[in-house]
Amino acid sequence: MAPRDYEGEKEKAKRFLRDFCRHGADGKEFPYRQQLALLAHRELRAVWVSLSDVAEEDPALAEAVVENGRRYQQLFSDAVQELLPDFRQRPVSQRDALDVFIEHRLLLEQRGREGGAARPPHQMYPPELLRRFELYFTPPDTSKPLPIRAVRADCIGRLVTVRGVVTRVSDVRPRMAVATYSCDQCGAETYQPVGWGGGLW
């Protein structure tokens, strides 16, 4: 099997988010453009991508998302991040601790580049630390729920729909997406993305 061109797949994701439309009562509606505009002005914190919509536009892309959910969640998140400046129509005046953190990280990154030496990959800032949104996929309408006992090792990495009754829940626990290790002596930081990261419903 030929290796997949993930840069090309990201371009497909950007094209889908920018161009997908439905025909409504008032003419064409662009649901993902609306989400991106709200996201760009911090009126939304999550993007919901329906795989039924993706399948309507590009069935091969929708199948690839189902087969490799985590990779495509990252690709779609990168696509959203790159599209956001195009949808920002006014400056966002709200500043919070995360804004200061992101500006500080980008300033340090820029200073590191001016020094001439490239930073090792484990010291590059993971994009998860610089994003202010999460991305979720909703399964295609054609996906059939599996009985929970049918979820086996071959389902790892795939988007799987299950149906059941919740009989007990635990407290909500924090989820670590990126582990950051700091050196006590020199202050250097190393980053390690961990875990599945959510975003699949």
C-alpha positions as CSV (number, residue, x, y, z in Angstrom):
1,M,0.0,0.0,0.0
2,A,1.4,3.4,-1.0
3,P,2.0,5.9,1.9
4,R,-0.7,8.4,2.4
5,D,0.0,12.0,1.6
6,Y,-1.1,13.7,4.8
7,E,-0.3,17.2,3.6
8,G,-2.7,16.5,0.7
9,E,-5.3,15.2,3.2
10,K,-5.0,18.4,5.3
11,E,-5.6,20.4,2.2
12,K,-8.8,18.3,1.5
13,A,-9.9,19.0,5.1
14,K,-9.4,22.8,4.6
15,R,-11.3,22.7,1.4
16,F,-14.1,20.8,3.0
17,L,-14.4,23.2,6.0
18,R,-14.3,26.2,3.8
19,D,-16.5,25.1,0.9
20,F,-19.0,22.6,2.2
21,C,-22.6,23.9,1.8
22,R,-26.2,22.8,2.2
23,H,-29.2,24.2,0.4
24,G,-31.6,25.7,2.9
25,A,-34.7,27.9,2.7
26,D,-32.5,31.0,2.4
27,G,-30.2,29.6,-0.2
28,K,-26.8,28.2,0.4
29,E,-25.7,27.6,4.0
30,F,-22.0,27.1,5.0
31,P,-22.2,25.4,8.5
32,Y,-18.5,25.1,9.0
33,R,-17.7,28.6,7.9
34,Q,-20.2,29.8,10.6
35,Q,-18.4,27.6,13.2
36,L,-15.0,29.0,12.1
37,A,-16.2,32.6,12.3
38,L,-17.5,32.0,15.9
39,L,-14.4,30.2,16.8
40,A,-12.2,33.0,15.5
41,H,-14.0,35.5,17.7
42,R,-14.0,33.2,20.7
43,E,-17.7,32.7,20.7
44,L,-17.2,29.0,20.4
45,R,-14.8,26.5,22.0
46,A,-15.3,23.4,19.9
47,V,-15.8,22.5,16.2
48,W,-18.1,19.6,15.4
49,V,-17.5,17.8,12.1
50,S,-20.2,15.4,10.8
51,L,-18.7,12.5,9.0
52,S,-21.9,12.3,7.0
53,D,-21.1,15.8,5.6
54,V,-17.5,14.7,4.9
55,A,-18.8,11.5,3.1
56,E,-21.2,13.6,1.0
57,E,-18.3,15.8,-0.2
58,D,-15.4,13.2,-0.3
59,P,-16.3,9.6,0.6
60,A,-12.6,8.5,0.6
61,L,-11.7,11.2,3.2
62,A,-14.6,10.1,5.4
63,E,-13.5,6.5,5.3
64,A,-9.9,7.5,6.1
65,V,-11.2,9.4,9.2
66,V,-13.1,6.3,10.3
67,E,-10.0,4.1,9.8
68,N,-7.5,6.4,11.6
69,G,-9.4,8.8,13.9
70,R,-6.6,10.2,15.9
71,R,-4.4,11.2,13.0
72,Y,-7.3,12.8,11.2
73,Q,-8.4,14.6,14.3
74,Q,-4.9,16.2,14.3
75,L,-5.1,17.0,10.6
76,F,-8.5,18.6,10.9
77,S,-7.4,20.6,13.9
78,D,-4.3,21.8,12.0
79,A,-6.6,22.8,9.1
80,V,-8.9,24.8,11.4
81,Q,-5.9,26.5,13.0
82,E,-4.6,27.6,9.6
83,L,-8.1,28.8,8.4
84,L,-8.9,30.8,11.5
85,P,-7.1,34.1,10.5
86,D,-9.2,34.2,7.3
87,F,-12.4,34.3,9.4
88,R,-11.2,36.9,12.0
89,Q,-13.1,40.1,11.0
90,R,-12.4,42.2,14.1
91,P,-9.8,42.1,16.8
92,V,-10.5,40.0,19.8
93,S,-10.2,42.3,22.8
94,Q,-10.5,39.7,25.6
95,R,-7.1,38.7,27.0
96,D,-6.6,36.0,29.6
97,A,-3.8,33.9,31.0
98,L,-3.8,31.6,28.0
99,D,-3.2,34.6,25.7
100,V,-0.1,35.6,27.7
101,F,1.1,32.0,27.8
102,I,0.8,31.7,24.0
103,E,2.4,35.0,23.3
104,H,5.3,34.1,25.6
105,R,5.8,30.7,23.9
106,L,5.7,32.2,20.4
107,L,8.2,34.9,21.5
108,L,10.6,32.3,22.9
109,E,10.2,30.3,19.7
110,Q,11.0,33.3,17.6
111,R,14.1,34.1,19.6
112,G,15.3,30.5,19.2
113,R,14.9,30.8,15.5
114,E,16.9,34.0,15.4
115,G,19.7,32.2,17.2
116,G,20.2,30.1,14.1
117,A,20.2,26.7,15.8
118,A,17.1,24.5,15.2
119,R,15.5,23.2,18.3
120,P,15.3,19.4,18.6
121,P,11.8,17.9,17.8
122,H,11.1,17.1,21.5
123,Q,11.6,20.8,22.4
124,M,9.3,22.2,19.8
125,Y,6.0,23.4,21.2
126,P,3.2,21.0,20.4
127,P,0.3,22.6,18.6
128,E,-2.1,21.3,21.3
129,L,-0.6,23.9,23.7
130,L,-1.3,26.8,21.4
131,R,-4.9,26.0,20.4
132,R,-7.9,27.5,22.0
133,F,-10.4,24.9,20.6
134,E,-11.2,21.2,20.4
135,L,-12.4,19.3,17.4
136,Y,-15.0,16.5,17.6
137,F,-16.2,14.1,14.9
138,T,-19.8,12.8,14.8
139,P,-20.1,9.4,13.2
140,P,-21.7,8.9,9.8
141,D,-25.4,8.2,9.6
142,T,-24.6,4.8,8.0
143,S,-22.4,3.5,10.9
144,K,-24.0,0.7,12.8
145,P,-23.5,0.5,16.6
146,L,-21.5,-2.4,17.8
147,P,-22.3,-4.4,20.9
148,I,-19.7,-3.5,23.5
149,R,-18.5,-7.2,23.5
150,A,-17.7,-6.9,19.8
151,V,-15.2,-4.1,20.4
152,R,-11.8,-5.9,20.1
153,A,-8.2,-5.2,19.3
154,D,-8.9,-4.6,15.5
155,C,-11.0,-1.5,16.6
156,I,-7.9,0.3,18.0
157,G,-7.5,3.6,16.2
158,R,-10.8,3.4,14.4
159,L,-14.0,5.4,15.1
160,V,-16.4,2.9,16.7
161,T,-20.0,3.5,17.6
162,V,-21.4,1.6,20.6
163,R,-24.8,1.8,22.2
164,G,-25.5,1.0,25.8
165,V,-27.0,2.1,29.1
166,V,-24.8,4.0,31.6
167,T,-25.3,2.4,35.0
168,R,-22.6,4.2,37.0
169,V,-20.3,7.2,36.5
170,S,-17.3,8.4,38.3
171,D,-16.1,12.0,39.0
172,V,-14.8,14.0,36.1
173,R,-11.0,13.8,36.1
174,P,-8.4,16.1,34.5
175,R,-7.0,14.8,31.2
176,M,-3.4,15.4,30.3
177,A,-2.8,16.0,26.6
178,V,0.9,17.1,26.7
179,A,3.4,16.4,29.5
180,T,6.0,19.1,29.9
181,Y,9.3,18.4,31.7
182,S,11.5,21.3,32.9
183,C,15.2,21.1,33.8
184,D,15.9,22.5,37.3
185,Q,19.3,23.7,36.3
186,C,19.0,25.3,32.8
187,G,15.2,25.7,32.5
188,A,15.0,23.8,29.2
189,E,11.6,22.2,28.5
190,T,10.8,18.9,26.8
191,Y,7.3,18.1,25.6
192,Q,5.6,14.8,25.2
193,P,2.1,14.5,23.8
194,V,0.3,11.6,25.6
195,G,-2.9,9.7,25.4
196,W,-5.7,9.5,22.9
197,G,-6.9,13.0,23.6
198,G,-10.6,12.7,23.1
199,G,-12.5,14.4,20.3
200,L,-14.3,11.4,19.0
201,W,-18.0,10.9,19.7
